[in-house]
Amino acid sequence: QLRMDESGGRLVQTGDSLRLSCVASGGTFRPYCMGWFRQNPGSEREFVAGISSSGVFQRIGDSVKGRFTISRDSGETTIYLQMNSLEPEDTAVYYCAAARALSNLVPTEAAAYHDWGPGTQVTVSS
């Protein structure tokens, strides 16, 4: 069974950069569209970025567009979220997730994703 674990979250200052990783175990991410979401207590899970199973197509959430990018390594075992120009509003628990989707599709709805990691906390101080 595919499992995934996020890492890289920590306390940073406004304007800093951070790279989150999501590592697969029990399989690879090759067949799946992969996404990053974030969530704060009392709020819905928010789509941040996604990359198609083909690796060709990406979608970036409006609130992070121009600052965040997503990539997948050639071995299909790690997904990255590069976060630049971080703002206090980016503070959240960040989750990676896998979705079975057509090779060039990137769903933005959390319900489309079937496997989730436990999350990693990112805190941006002002």
Secondary structure, 3 states (H helix, E strand, C coil): CCEEEEECCCEEECCCCEEEEEEEECCCCCCCEEEEEEECCCCCCEEEEEECCCCCCEEECHHHCCCEEEEECCCCCEEEEEECCCCHHHCEEEEEEEECCCCCCCCCCHHHCCEECCCEEEEEEC
